[in-house]
Amino acid sequence: MRRTAEFLIWWAALLVLWLVLVTTVDTLELAVGAGASALGALAATAARRAVTPS
């Protein structure tokens, strides 16, 4: 549950950043931003787990 929450927080933060930086918000831009945010959130959670001892 904690990993899911961490992923969703990262995803939401990166999606908001994407929407702030993009000039036109249409359906395609939103879909691309959601996908890019998901990849970034996955990388951020994986990197944190790699450096944090279990």
N, C-alpha and C positions, 0 to 999 in steps of 0.2 A: 504494500500500500504506500509506503514511504517513497519507493522508487517511482511509482506512478505519479505521485503528487509532485515530486521533484521534476520529473519530465514535463508535466503539464505546466508547472510554473515557468520553466525555461521556455517551453513552446509559446506560452502566452506573451512572455516578455519579448521574445524575438519577433513574434508576429506584430506586436504593437510597434516595435522599432521599424520593421519592414513597412508598415502602413504609414508611419511618420515620414519615412524617407522617399516613398514612391509618390509621384505627382498625381497620377490618375488611378483611381480605385475602381476597377470593374471586376467582373466575375473571374476572368482569366488571371488578373493580377492577384486577386485574393487567393485563388487556388495555388498559384506558384509560390506566393508568400507563405501559405500554410505548409506546403511541402518543404520549402527551404527552411522554415522554422522548425519543422519536425526533424530534419537532418541535423540542424544545429543543436537542437535539444538533445538528440541522441548522442552527438559528439561530446557535448558538455557533461552529460551524466556519465558517459563512459570514461572521460578524462578524470572526473572527480573520483570515480571508483578506482581508477588505476593508481592514484596517488594517495588515497585514504586507506590506511590499514583496516582490515576487517575485524 
